[in-house]
Amino acid sequence: MSRLDELMPNASVKGILPNGLVTVVSVQWHGSEALQLTYRTPEGMVANELL
């Protein structure tokens, strides 16, 4: 995915972690240009990233 507005729950995303896919849990926008991404790793760990 190349655009932040394309991030949706249950989507698989490459590039958040250096070595694998993550699954989007939720997306919370902060204004129109930043978002907090909550994701699950293949190991089941849940984490957040500000993009």
ROSE-4610 file (N, C-alpha, C; in Angstrom, 1 decimal, always signed):
// ROSE-4610
residu = [M/M/M/S/S/S/R/R/R/L/L/L/D/D/D/E/E/E/L/L/L/M/M/M/P/P/P/N/N/N/A/A/A/S/S/S/V/V/V/K/K/K/G/G/G/I/I/I/L/L/L/P/P/P/N/N/N/G/G/G/L/L/L/V/V/V/T/T/T/V/V/V/V/V/V/S/S/S/V/V/V/Q/Q/Q/W/W/W/H/H/H/G/G/G/S/S/S/E/E/E/A/A/A/L/L/L/Q/Q/Q/L/L/L/T/T/T/Y/Y/Y/R/R/R/T/T/T/P/P/P/E/E/E/G/G/G/M/M/M/V/V/V/A/A/A/N/N/N/E/E/E/L/L/L/L/L/L]
num = [1/1/1/2/2/2/3/3/3/4/4/4/5/5/5/6/6/6/7/7/7/8/8/8/9/9/9/10/10/10/11/11/11/12/12/12/13/13/13/14/14/14/15/15/15/16/16/16/17/17/17/18/18/18/19/19/19/20/20/20/21/21/21/22/22/22/23/23/23/24/24/24/25/25/25/26/26/26/27/27/27/28/28/28/29/29/29/30/30/30/31/31/31/32/32/32/33/33/33/34/34/34/35/35/35/36/36/36/37/37/37/38/38/38/39/39/39/40/40/40/41/41/41/42/42/42/43/43/43/44/44/44/45/45/45/46/46/46/47/47/47/48/48/48/49/49/49/50/50/50/51/51/51]
x = [+0.8/+0.0/+0.9/+0.5/+1.4/+0.7/-0.5/-1.2/-1.8/-1.6/-2.1/-3.7/-4.4/-5.9/-6.3/-5.4/-5.8/-5.7/-5.2/-5.1/-6.4/-6.8/-8.1/-7.9/-8.7/-8.6/-8.6/-7.8/-7.6/-6.7/-6.3/-5.3/-4.0/-3.3/-1.9/-1.0/+0.0/+0.8/+2.3/+3.0/+4.5/+5.2/+6.3/+7.0/+7.0/+6.1/+6.0/+7.2/+7.4/+8.5/+9.5/+10.7/+11.7/+11.7/+11.1/+11.1/+9.8/+8.7/+7.5/+6.2/+5.1/+3.8/+3.2/+2.4/+1.6/+0.2/-0.7/-2.2/-2.7/-3.4/-3.9/-5.1/-5.0/-6.1/-7.0/-6.4/-7.2/-6.4/-7.0/-6.4/-7.1/-6.4/-7.0/-6.2/-7.0/-6.4/-6.2/-5.1/-4.8/-4.6/-5.7/-5.7/-5.8/-5.3/-5.4/-4.1/-3.0/-1.8/-1.0/-1.6/-0.9/-2.0/-1.5/-2.4/-1.7/-2.4/-1.9/-2.4/-1.4/-1.7/-1.5/-2.5/-2.4/-2.4/-1.4/-1.2/-0.8/-1.0/-0.6/+0.5/+1.5/+2.6/+2.2/+3.0/+2.7/+2.8/+3.6/+3.7/+2.6/+1.7/+0.5/+0.7/+1.9/+2.1/+1.4/+0.7/+0.0/+0.9/+1.0/+1.8/+1.2/+1.7/+1.3/+2.4/+2.1/+3.1/+2.4/+3.1/+2.6/+3.1/+2.2/+2.7/+2.2]
y = [-1.2/+0.0/+1.2/+2.2/+3.4/+4.6/+4.5/+5.7/+5.4/+6.3/+6.1/+5.9/+6.6/+6.5/+5.1/+4.3/+3.0/+1.9/+2.3/+1.4/+1.1/-0.1/-0.5/-1.7/-1.9/-3.1/-4.4/-5.3/-6.6/-6.6/-5.5/-5.5/-5.9/-6.6/-7.0/-6.0/-5.5/-4.4/-4.8/-4.5/-4.7/-3.3/-3.3/-2.1/-1.5/-1.9/-1.4/-2.0/-3.3/-4.0/-4.3/-4.4/-4.7/-6.1/-7.0/-8.4/-9.1/-8.5/-9.2/-8.4/-9.1/-8.4/-8.2/-7.2/-7.0/-6.9/-7.2/-7.1/-5.8/-5.0/-3.8/-4.1/-3.6/-3.8/-2.6/-1.4/-0.2/+1.0/+2.0/+3.2/+4.4/+5.3/+6.5/+7.7/+8.5/+9.7/+10.8/+11.6/+12.8/+13.9/+14.6/+15.6/+14.9/+15.5/+14.9/+14.3/+14.4/+13.9/+12.9/+12.6/+11.6/+10.7/+9.4/+8.5/+7.6/+7.0/+6.0/+4.7/+3.8/+2.5/+1.5/+0.8/-0.4/-1.6/-2.5/-3.6/-4.9/-6.0/-7.3/-7.9/-8.4/-9.1/-10.5/-11.2/-12.6/-13.5/-13.0/-13.7/-13.4/-12.5/-12.1/-10.9/-10.3/-9.1/-7.9/-7.1/-5.9/-4.7/-3.8/-2.6/-1.4/-0.2/+1.0/+1.7/+2.5/+3.2/+4.5/+5.6/+6.9/+7.1/+7.3/+7.4/+8.7]
z = [+0.0/+0.0/+0.0/-0.8/-0.8/-0.2/+0.2/+0.7/+2.1/+3.0/+4.3/+4.4/+3.5/+3.5/+3.0/+2.5/+2.1/+3.2/+4.4/+5.5/+6.1/+6.2/+6.7/+7.7/+8.7/+9.6/+8.7/+9.2/+8.6/+7.4/+6.9/+5.8/+6.2/+5.3/+5.5/+4.9/+5.7/+5.3/+5.4/+4.3/+4.3/+4.5/+5.3/+5.4/+6.8/+7.6/+9.0/+9.8/+9.7/+10.3/+9.2/+9.6/+8.5/+7.9/+8.6/+8.0/+8.0/+7.5/+7.4/+7.3/+7.2/+7.1/+8.5/+8.7/+9.9/+9.4/+10.4/+10.1/+10.8/+10.1/+10.7/+11.7/+12.9/+13.9/+13.8/+13.9/+13.8/+13.3/+12.9/+12.4/+13.0/+13.6/+14.2/+13.6/+12.9/+12.2/+13.2/+13.1/+13.8/+12.8/+12.6/+11.5/+10.1/+9.1/+7.8/+7.2/+8.0/+7.5/+8.4/+9.5/+10.4/+11.0/+11.3/+11.9/+12.8/+13.8/+14.7/+14.2/+13.8/+13.3/+14.4/+14.8/+15.7/+14.8/+15.0/+14.2/+15.0/+14.4/+15.0/+14.2/+14.8/+14.2/+13.9/+13.0/+12.8/+14.1/+15.1/+16.4/+17.3/+17.0/+17.8/+18.7/+18.6/+19.4/+18.8/+19.6/+19.2/+19.5/+18.6/+18.7/+18.0/+18.3/+17.6/+16.9/+15.9/+15.2/+14.7/+14.9/+14.4/+13.0/+12.0/+10.6/+10.1]
